[in-house]
């Protein structure tokens, strides 16, 4: 297994380009299954999770051509008639569940391996399934598979999601666009990635109102056409590089991004003492050499502070001036990285879903283990700040979500390299 070796102590300074969003790219790739004609998807990030989703589509018989500059042409015309997302692929990426709604809506039948739990929590899919049942699907769990059938087209329904779920909203939205009649999805997730998916569906001919709000109203259509679509920039990758610069008292300009999708994070970074300037598609953060100040926050669905940025800002707090409290409300095990940060000299106490962080002047390099995608990013940040060498094991987690992470950090002045394990 590859490892990352970081010799810390540098102040980050420079400019980088942000990649396309993983969490928007995944549902948009799943949505190609709804199309009658070929789709061209641009700005997909080159990441393991995207490759897994492409492999899943290929397994189902979808024809995929990869052009230059990460433009992918997808033609779902010859999909196999067993409509199956197999265990081997689903087990490596839970987001595979996103093909359930589109396959069922388009072909009246879907067999998707039941995704298990993962390092950050149990992650049930009950709301996805109940919403599809409300649209008339019959669902049974058999030999580890979700087997869903509809008698003809799915039927429009009025469905209330009792937890705000990003994947659940996306799955039900993709099912509703081809259902007969009107679907109203209440308490929908408003994350920018859900908006990006909805806009792609509209470009394919779907009729959706309330995009970006908690109530999505979908008038089902009989078919959707192919289109060209450019995936939004990755707001979590953006926030991660801003956090890394803040932790090192440095400066970074991130380009090809969207400042509007990241307001809660930018406000916290400003509270931490960062000077932030933005343009249409760039953000510049400058700490002007100052140590960050501790900032308290709790994670919650958009537009509140994103759980996917919690561990990175926790790493900033670990070296900030003062004490902070971070409450994780979305996933039960998502403060798991604090044990590794403490091994590097941080002073963090865990009380249930709350971390109480007393900032220390600096951290010390240590061998550490990545446990999930965003936790790994916090260890990279900690490694760059720390004196001495940090060796991060199990970095396949990082490769799921950060394109060219060592190259981008090297460009900012970090001393980081990958060694094959
Ligand atoms: C997506 C993101 C992930 C992010 C998360 C929350 C992708 C590929 N992943 O994950 O990076 O951290 O949103 O912003 O986009 N829940 C239920 N029942 C369900 C579905 C969810 O109880 O049927 C719960 C979950 O356990 C969790 C909460 O709802 O506590 C939010 O999860 P959800 O928004 O669904 O996360 P994902 O879509 O899996």
Boltz pocket constraint, residues with backbone or C-beta under 6 A from the ligand:
constraints:
  - pocket:
      binder: B
      contacts: [[A, 22], [A, 23], [A, 24], [A, 26], [A, 95], [A, 121], [A, 122], [A, 123], [A, 124], [A, 125], [A, 126], [A, 127], [A, 128], [A, 129], [A, 163], [A, 164], [A, 165], [A, 166], [A, 167], [A, 168], [A, 189], [A, 193], [A, 307], [A, 308], [A, 329], [A, 330], [A, 331]]
      max_distance: 6.0
